[in-house]
Amino acid sequence: MKNKIRLALIAGGRSGEREVSLAGAAGVVKALDPDKYDVSRYDPATDLARLAADAAKIDVAFILLHGPLGEDGTMQGFLDLLNIPYQGSGVLGSALAMDKNLAKVLYRHGGLTVPDWQMATAADVGDPSRLLAKITLPVVIKPIRQGSSLGMSIAATQEELGKGLALAFSYDSEVMVEQFIKGREITGGVLGNDELAALPIVEIIPGDEYAFFNYEAKYQPGASREVCPAELPEEIAARARQIALAAHRILKLAGYSRTDMIVAGDEIYVLETNTIPGMTPTSLLPQAAAAYGLSFSALLDRLIALALENGN
């Protein structure tokens, strides 16, 4: 009988997305074929020493961490030091994608269209007039190194901008103020190492009570509707798939990614790229993979095979 792959499932951690990570891990454990994998669980909040001690007995790791200290290159670097392959992007790509400001600079340099933005300072919280001289309301306020829309808000007035900045600075020392683009929110998945496949585009339609796809709209059952493949003109959908591929390459990513975009008229604006997308069977990337022909279990098998092939 063929030996099972000894897999370290790394989930939990200390970011604001800890509960999302743990919920995803439960779904991954259920979907992994027990005849193929011998799974051990590690929570970076408590188990880093045990993970290091067990390194020689681990064939591959599956990182299911979101946000700082997991999706930003830190866990990837730790696993590199332990010589454990893992799915997805390495240190550089993870760090680039996590920094929304630097990622936008690189997107623009690579020829992609992004909403205009300004970086805020703590002084702007009390008086945001400096920002409003350079960017017009409404705006989106984002901590640059958070996921799941944590600390994010939309401001239509100067007062809302001040409050939104205060909220965002409570999550991160660096905050972005981005021009709000009214349009259809879509996301494009990419799968592969050297040979990349663009997955079908998903459209995200938040419920009427949500101004944007925020934390609650993402994770509250029934709060949002997802359509896959998105009901877009084929020319727009094809262009969105090419943009997702371009964003993946620009940020030097590997394995898989999911790039969020806004369609406004004939223009497609790139918002950000996720290097460890949500990983429950109903998450956006698994939905796109299912439309592509990969079940959730088959998607996990593919990501693990890419990790072993890449060796990071």
N, C-alpha and C positions, 0 to 999 in steps of 0.2 A: 504494500500500500504506500502511495506517495506521502511523504512527510507533509504535515500541515505547515502553512506559513505562520510564523510566530509574529503576531501583530500587536504593537502597543497603541492602544486608543487613548489619545491625550485630550482630555476635555475638562471643563470647569474653569480653572484659573481665577484671576483676581480682577478682571475687568468688569465694567458695568453690564456686560453681556454674558455673565457666568451662567445664568439660568437658561438662556437660549442655547448655550453650548451644551449644557447637560441634557436638555431636552433632545437636541440633535443626536447626541451620543446614544441615547436610549434607542432611537430609531435605527441608527447605524448598526448597533449590536444585533438588533432583531433581523436586519436585512443581510448581514454577513453570513455566508454559508458555513455552518459549523464543521462541515467535512473538509473545508479548504483552509480555515483559519483557526488558530489557537489565540484567542484574544485576551490580553491583559489590559486593565484600565489604570490610568495614571492621571491624577489631578495635580497640575503644577502648583496649586496653592499649598499642597502638603507633601507631594510625592517626588520632588526633583531628585533627592538623594537616592531614593529607591530606583528611579528610572536610570540614573547613572550606574548604579550597582548592577542592574540587570542588562546593561547595554549589550554585552557579549551574547546574550540569549535572545536578542530581538532581531528579526529579519527586516522589518519595516515598521515605520510609525505612520499612523493616520492622525493628523493634527486637526482637531475640531474645536479650535479656539477662535474667538472673535474679539477684535479690538486690541488695545495695548497689551504687551507682554505675551502675545500669542500669534497675532496676524501681522506683526510689524517687523519681523525678522529676528526677534530675540529667541524664540523657541527654535526657529530654524537654525540659528547659529549654535545653540546648545546641542542640537541633534547632529550638526556637522562635526562638532568637537568629539561627540561620542561615536561618530562614524555609523550613524543609523540613517538609512534612506527614508524619505518621507514624501508624501504626495504634495503636489503644488510647487509654488515658487520658492526660490532660495532667499538668502538674506537680502540681497540687493533689490530684487523685484518686489519682495514683500514690503521693504522699507519705503521704496519709491511710491508704491500704490497707496500705502497708509497715509502718506503726507499729501493731503488734498491740494495744498498750494503747489508743491513741487510737481505733482502729477499733472496739474493743469498747465504749468509752464512747459512741461515736456509734450503734452498733447498738442498745444498750440505750435510748438517748435516742429512737431511732426506733421503739421498741416491739418489737424482736426479743429473743428469749431467748438469753442467753449463759451459759456456765458462770461461777460466781463465780471471782474471781481477786484476787491481791495482787501488788503490785510488790515485788521483792526489793531488798535493798541488799547491798553487799560484806560488811558485818558479819554478814549472815545465813548466809554460807557456813560460818563456824566454829560458829555457834549459831543454828539455824533456829527456835528455840522461839517467837520473836516471830510468825513466819508461822503456826506450828501453833496459835497461840492464836486465829487468825482464819480458818483454812481447814483442813479435815480431810484426812488421807491416805486413799487415794492421790491424788497430784497430778501434773500435767504441768508440766515446767519448760521454758520457751521463751525464747531470745533474741528480743527483740521485732522485730528487723529482719533476720532471716535467712529464707531459703526452703529448700525441699527437706528440711525437718526437721533442718537442720544445727544441732548443739549442743543438740538437744532430747532429753529423757528423761522416763521415768515413775518416780516414787518411791513406794514403799509403806512405807518406814520413814524415821525421822529421819536415819539414816546415809546412806541413798540420796539423801535430799533435799540434804544437805550436798554430796555428790559431784556431784549433778546441777547444783546451783547453780554449783559451781566450773567445771564443763564449760561451762555456758551463758555465764558471765562471760568465758570465754576467747574467745567469739565476739562478744560485744556488751557495751557498758557498761550496758545496761538489760535486765533479765530479769524475766519474768512467771512466777508460780506459779499455775496454773489448776486448779480442781477437775477431777479425772478423771471423765468421764462414760462409763459402760459402755453401749455400744449399737452400732448399725450405722453405719458411716462412709459418708457419701454426698457427692456433689458436684454442684452445679447450674451449668450454663453459661448465659451470657446473651450475646446477639448483637444489635448495633444501635446507632444513635446516638439520634435522637429517638424512633423507634419501636423498641421492644425486643421480642425474642423469647426466651422461656425454652426452653432445649434440654432434651431428655430427661435425667432424673436417672441418674447412674451410681453404683452401689454398689461400694465398694472392700473387698475381703476379703483382708487380709494372710495369708500363710502361717502355720501354727501356731507356727513358731519366732519370729515377730515379735510383740512386745507391742503395736505400733502401726505405722502406715504410715510407717516411717522411711526414711532415705536409701537403704539397701540394698533395702528392700521396694519402694521406688518404682522403682529402676533396674536391679535384678538380674533378668534374664529368668526368668520363671516364679515369682518370689518372691511375687507377689500375683495375685489374680484380680479382674477387673472385670466387672461385669454391667451391661449397658446395653440397653434401659431397665432400671432397678433393679426387682427383683421386690418391690414395695411395694404396700400397698393404695392404690388410686387417690386416695383422699382425702389420704393422707400425701404421695404423690408430687406431687399438685397443690399442696399447701401448701408443699412444699419448693421447687417452681418459683417460687411467689409470693415466698417468702423470698429466693431468689436475686435476683429482680428488685428487691426492696426493698433488699437490701444494696448492689446496684449503684447504685441511686439515692441512698441515704444517703451513700455515699462519693464521690458526684459523678464517677462513672466514665463512660467512653465506649468505643464500639467493641465491646468484649467483656470478659468477666470470668468467673471460676469461683469459686464460694463453697463452701467445705467445711463440712459440717454433721454432726452426730451425731443419729440417731434413737434415742430412749430411751422406750419405751412410746408414748404419744401425743404426746410433746413433741419438738420439733426445736430443737436448740441450734446456734447459729452459731459456728464456730470462727474462720475468717478468709476473706478474699477475695484471690484472685490476679489481678493486672492483666495479667501476661504469663504465661499458663499454658504448660505444656510443649507443644511444637509438633513432635512426631514423629507419623507416621500412627497410632501406637498410643497416644499420650498421651490423657489423659482427655477434654479438650475436643474434639479431633478425633473421638474415638469417639462422643461425644454428637452432634456435628455430622453424622456419618455416619448415625446413627439418625434424625436430623431430616431427612435427605435431601441433605446436602451432602458430596460427596467431599472429600478432603483438598485437592486442587487448587482445587475450587470454594470451600472455606472460605477459603483464602488469597486468592483473587480477591475474595471478599466483604469481607475485612478491609482489603484495599488500596483497594477502592472506597469503604469507609466512611472511610478516612483521607483520601482525596482530597475526599470530600464534606464532611467535617468541617473540614479544613484546620487543625485544632488551633489 
